[in-house]
Amino acid sequence: MSNTIDFDVISSIQYGMFIVTSAMDGKMNGQIATVVFQVTNNPIKIATCINKNNFTHELMFNSKTFGISIISDKANFNFIGNYGFKCGRNFDKISGSHYKKLITKVPLIVDNTIGIIDLLVVNLIDIGTHSLFIGEVCATEKINEDSAMTYDFYHNVIKGKTNKNAPNFNINNK
């Protein structure tokens, strides 16, 4: 039995590419998230993992609302970089994008996405550097018929990097 961690094994876990958004008191923000998954089907609940240092976390924590936009495989690096490598406290990430507001009134990005999901936070789990937000789905809308971007596609085709605040960041990132 080995006591070492092979990061190639850990990096084999598959992820998608999403924009998680939230809003409160006239402030809106969004960020790239790779950890988004459905946890129940009745009612439908979805979880996402967000770094506690991120502005999106602050908005989600205080407003108890968030949105998920599923990124299309046709999105480019500049679009992803806007949400993944800039701080929303110092830069308005949302103003350059088209978005819709559904039930919770959070901005749901429609540019370069295939579908949007509107959620209310129903549970929060503290997992150290990050929080696992569990949201109940209020509404969804299909944007187009494109395919969803995977994290593997982002790395191998778009040649993107991992943000240091991502839950799957490690010091061995290529």
C-alpha positions as CSV (number, residue, x, y, z in Angstrom):
1,M,0.0,0.0,0.0
2,S,1.3,3.4,-1.0
3,N,1.2,6.5,1.2
4,T,1.9,8.9,-1.7
5,I,-0.5,10.9,-3.8
6,D,-0.2,10.6,-7.5
7,F,-1.7,13.9,-8.9
8,D,-2.1,12.2,-12.3
9,V,-4.6,9.9,-10.7
10,I,-6.5,12.8,-9.1
11,S,-6.5,14.8,-12.3
12,S,-8.2,11.9,-14.1
13,I,-11.5,12.9,-12.3
14,Q,-13.7,14.4,-15.0
15,Y,-15.3,17.9,-14.7
16,G,-17.4,20.3,-16.7
17,M,-17.0,24.0,-17.2
18,F,-19.6,26.3,-15.7
19,I,-20.1,30.0,-14.7
20,V,-21.5,30.3,-11.2
21,T,-23.1,33.7,-10.6
22,S,-24.8,35.5,-7.8
23,A,-26.1,39.0,-6.9
24,M,-27.0,41.1,-3.9
25,D,-27.7,44.8,-3.3
26,G,-27.1,45.7,-6.9
27,K,-23.7,43.9,-7.0
28,M,-23.4,41.0,-9.5
29,N,-20.5,38.6,-10.0
30,G,-19.7,35.3,-11.7
31,Q,-16.8,32.9,-11.8
32,I,-15.7,29.7,-13.5
33,A,-16.5,26.6,-11.6
34,T,-15.6,23.0,-12.5
35,V,-17.3,21.3,-9.5
36,V,-21.0,21.3,-10.2
37,F,-23.1,18.2,-9.8
38,Q,-26.7,17.1,-9.2
39,V,-27.3,15.6,-5.8
40,T,-31.0,14.8,-5.7
41,N,-33.9,14.5,-8.2
42,N,-37.0,15.3,-6.2
43,P,-36.7,18.1,-5.6
44,I,-33.7,18.7,-7.9
45,K,-30.7,19.9,-6.0
46,I,-27.3,20.8,-7.4
47,A,-24.1,21.4,-5.5
48,T,-21.1,23.6,-6.4
49,C,-17.8,24.2,-4.6
50,I,-16.6,27.8,-4.2
51,N,-13.4,29.2,-2.7
52,K,-14.2,31.3,0.5
53,N,-11.9,34.1,-0.8
54,N,-13.9,34.7,-3.9
55,F,-16.4,37.5,-4.3
56,T,-18.9,35.1,-5.7
57,H,-18.8,33.1,-2.5
58,E,-19.6,36.3,-0.5
59,L,-22.6,37.1,-2.7
60,M,-23.9,33.5,-2.6
61,F,-23.4,33.2,1.2
62,N,-25.3,36.5,1.9
63,S,-28.0,36.3,-0.8
64,K,-28.7,32.6,-0.5
65,T,-29.1,32.5,-4.3
66,F,-26.9,31.5,-7.3
67,G,-27.0,30.6,-10.9
68,I,-25.2,28.1,-13.1
69,S,-24.5,28.7,-16.8
70,I,-23.2,25.6,-18.7
71,I,-20.3,26.7,-20.9
72,S,-20.4,25.6,-24.6
73,D,-17.5,23.9,-26.2
74,K,-17.5,26.8,-28.7
75,A,-16.5,29.3,-26.0
76,N,-13.0,30.8,-26.4
77,F,-10.2,31.4,-23.9
78,N,-10.9,35.2,-23.6
79,F,-14.5,34.5,-22.6
80,I,-13.5,31.9,-20.0
81,G,-10.6,34.1,-18.8
82,N,-13.0,37.0,-18.0
83,Y,-14.8,34.8,-15.4
84,G,-11.8,32.8,-14.3
85,F,-8.8,35.0,-13.9
86,K,-10.2,38.4,-12.9
87,C,-11.4,39.5,-9.4
88,G,-15.0,40.6,-9.3
89,R,-14.4,42.9,-6.4
90,N,-12.3,45.1,-8.7
91,F,-13.7,44.4,-12.2
92,D,-17.3,44.1,-13.5
93,K,-17.3,40.7,-15.1
94,I,-21.0,40.7,-15.9
95,S,-21.4,44.0,-17.9
96,G,-19.8,42.7,-21.0
97,S,-22.0,39.6,-21.2
98,H,-25.7,39.0,-22.2
99,Y,-27.6,37.5,-19.3
100,K,-31.1,36.7,-18.2
101,K,-32.7,36.9,-14.8
102,L,-35.3,34.3,-13.8
103,I,-36.9,33.6,-10.4
104,T,-34.0,34.5,-8.0
105,K,-32.9,37.5,-10.1
106,V,-29.3,36.4,-10.3
107,P,-27.6,37.1,-13.7
108,L,-27.5,33.9,-15.8
109,I,-25.0,34.2,-18.6
110,V,-26.3,33.2,-22.0
111,D,-23.2,34.1,-24.1
112,N,-21.3,30.9,-25.0
113,T,-23.5,28.7,-22.9
114,I,-25.9,25.9,-23.6
115,G,-28.2,26.2,-20.6
116,I,-28.9,28.1,-17.4
117,I,-30.0,27.1,-14.0
118,D,-31.5,29.3,-11.3
119,L,-31.1,28.1,-7.6
120,L,-31.9,28.9,-4.0
121,V,-29.2,27.9,-1.4
122,V,-30.7,25.2,0.9
123,N,-27.5,24.0,2.5
124,L,-23.9,25.0,3.0
125,I,-21.1,22.7,4.0
126,D,-17.8,24.2,5.2
127,I,-14.9,22.1,3.8
128,G,-12.0,24.3,4.8
129,T,-10.8,26.6,2.1
130,H,-14.0,26.1,0.2
131,S,-17.8,25.9,0.8
132,L,-20.0,23.4,-0.8
133,F,-23.2,25.2,-1.7
134,I,-26.3,23.0,-2.3
135,G,-29.1,24.7,-4.2
136,E,-32.6,23.7,-5.1
137,V,-33.4,24.3,-8.7
138,C,-36.1,27.1,-9.2
139,A,-35.9,27.3,-13.0
140,T,-33.9,26.2,-16.1
141,E,-33.7,27.3,-19.7
142,K,-32.0,25.6,-22.7
143,I,-30.0,28.2,-24.7
144,N,-28.9,26.1,-27.7
145,E,-28.0,22.6,-28.9
146,D,-24.1,22.9,-28.6
147,S,-22.2,20.5,-26.5
148,A,-21.0,21.3,-23.0
149,M,-17.3,22.1,-22.5
150,T,-15.4,19.6,-20.4
151,Y,-12.4,20.5,-18.3
152,D,-10.3,18.1,-20.4
153,F,-11.3,20.0,-23.5
154,Y,-10.5,23.3,-21.8
155,H,-7.0,22.1,-21.0
156,N,-6.1,20.1,-24.1
157,V,-7.8,22.0,-26.9
158,I,-8.1,25.6,-25.6
159,K,-4.8,25.2,-23.6
160,G,-6.3,26.8,-20.5
161,K,-4.7,26.8,-17.0
162,T,-6.2,26.3,-13.6
163,N,-6.9,29.2,-11.3
164,K,-5.1,29.0,-7.9
165,N,-8.4,29.2,-6.1
166,A,-9.9,26.2,-7.9
167,P,-10.7,23.2,-5.8
168,N,-8.8,21.0,-8.3
169,F,-5.6,23.2,-8.3
170,N,-2.4,21.6,-7.3
171,I,1.2,22.6,-7.3
172,N,1.9,20.1,-10.1
173,N,-0.5,21.7,-12.6
174,K,0.8,21.8,-16.1
